[in-house]
Amino acid sequence: LVAGLLLTGLTSAATQAQAAAAQIDSVIPAPVSVQAVPNVSYSITASTQIRAQAGGTGVATLLADVLRRSTGFALPVSDSTGDGVSLQLSGADPQVGAEGYQLEVTATGVTIKATTTAGLFNGTQTLRELLPAKIEASTVQSGPFTVPGAKILDYPRFAYRGAMLDVARHFFPPDVVKRYVDEIALYKVNYLHLHLTDDQGWRIAIDSWPNLATYGGSTQVGGGPGGYYTKAQYSDIVAYAAARNVTVVPEVDMPGHTNAALASYAQLNCNGVAPKLYTGTNVGFSSLCVSKDVTYQFIDDVIRELAAMTPGPYLHIGGDEASSTSAADYKAFMAKVFPIVTKYGKRAVGWHDVAKATPPTSVIPQFWGTTTSDSAVSAAAGRGNKVLQSPANKAYLDMKYTSGTPLGQDWAGKIEVRTGYDWNPGNYLSGVGENAAMGVEGPLWTETIRTRQDIEFMAFPRLPGLAELGWSPWSKHNWTAYKQRLAAQGPRWQAMGVNFYRSTQITWP
Ligand code: TNX
């Protein structure tokens, strides 16, 4: 390539512009509109300042934190005006909406305009991807740190772009969750669904039922010590995520997947006998006692306390694989639970099994099937329910990539990078079109996932593909272009220390 450029006799400035152009095309998710401005670039230097008006200083400070580590520059943040990096909450094209932004790179600086801090944050994530990969290093690198001349206008296709982490099968401490927040936020994922409870562990402190966490949280798959989040730790995760435009959606799974709760309190069992704690990986064997009043007092208490520490609008009630609950009991149970969620000011999300309970239209079924039609889900969509798309054979981040993948499961199939990218959440499921789809989510179940490195290996490089399905207009969907953009993320992940799967479908640099 270098020889080719020399042969064509390009000047070194033009060569730089050429190299810069590669970065312009490598942003994931693909922006709505990108215009390269030839022969223009801006380099971050020791004298660069970061400027933001009052509302934008939080976002500016997060950007400065990333840029300071690798550049070693002071990069002071102030509300002054002038050249350098400037974050503005006025003057954006109204097309950007609530989460979009405009980004312009001229010879004197980078300007990001948005109508909200969420939009400013998203603009700064694009700026990171326009800089060389070494910008992501945690130690000082040598420059230049050059951004190619560009005009970008960008906004999301869907309002909900999510990642789910199962902290129940294996417990992950707050630091691991926060690192995952950082990693997903770079791709403009704006919801983190935490699967907080399951047969193998209860991971959130509930004051009115303290044994849930202290006893129900005391183990995990394989028999390790488990763990749980105190309310302070949970709130700290929520705040950390919120600063990065990520809203936490807590899940308490019911009526099945409840052995940890049933083991913690004998009265929650129909026979009044607490089962043992469970550390295996079977599903479908546990159920709350649908006929007992105490069950609904328990649920009311848990949802009240969880809602009080969750500023986001959604609360996930699980509802999947309730194979130890009869169909009639399941409906009766959900008819009592939906109003409790509403009573505490939240909108319920549930695995799509809840569609069989004819939920009110405010409830969001999360599709996790492996087929492209589901009569209960399409009927719900027909009544006006929004559907969250997580088809297990496309979006499940715990599925193996190939038969050689050391981690994960394969009940929904193998999901190589292309399979995870090549589907359209706006017309995948019959009867659930673009307007009925609320967005996409990539669930990461952790029966086989034990460490931060394991999480990264399964999420990268598939999660960016889901993020692009959720953010970019379908007109930008193109595997050939995408795989080049994805390849450009490899050096970034290396600089960040992200343990990613080097899929042979991608030509990594
Ligand atoms: C099915 S997907 C489950 C989870 C498992 C997962 C493993 C869903 C709603 N329930 O309990 O962890 O398969 O892939």
Residues whose N, C-alpha, C, O or C-beta is under 5 A from the ligand:
A	BS01	TNX	V283 D320 W351 W368 D398 Q409 W445
